[in-house]
Amino acid sequence: MAQFDVYENRNPKTRRLIPFLLDVQNDLLADLATTVVIPMCPATETKILEMARLIPRLNINGQSYVMLTPQLAGIARKELGDIVVNVVDYRNDIIGALDFLVTGI
């Protein structure tokens, strides 16, 4: 498990709307039983794209998804599905969204 890994959402109640969970927790905390994730949904499913700094768009396997940063949550690692991809190339966008959520700048 690595920071910025994207996992399949295993929750049958939410996975249609939110197919992926982005792990944003630092690798130094990999021994914890929990991790911090940001839900991701297809870009076509959201109406709040005007807030691109808070809700950046990422391409995963050729499809466009948005990070639902305000829905940041802790989850048990055992609840994560399979790893889909690592999006470290979007590090600046991800950290920028988290920073904007917490500090407003």
Phi, psi and omega in degrees: 000132182226152175303139180075015168288142175253129183245153170292142175277116182274351184286115183295338181282335186239348190292339177293314180279325183237085185285340185228153174234128181262119179280119182249001182287142182295144181299337178298340182254023184296339181279351177289151179283347181241165175214163180258128182233157173242123176296149178231136178231160177303141183301333180286346184271354185245147180253007186247036182292348179295340181263053187300331180289323179275328186233072184290156179263133178232144175266130177230117180052042176081002179247151181264127178231157175242147175278126177267068187307320179297347180260020175314137183206158171269146181214148174293134181304327181293346179275350180284145175276203180289151175289133179262313185192161170253133185247038179302336178297340178262016185310312182298320178293318182294310179296321177299319179293318178296317179298316180296321178298318185274318187253340183080008177232000000 
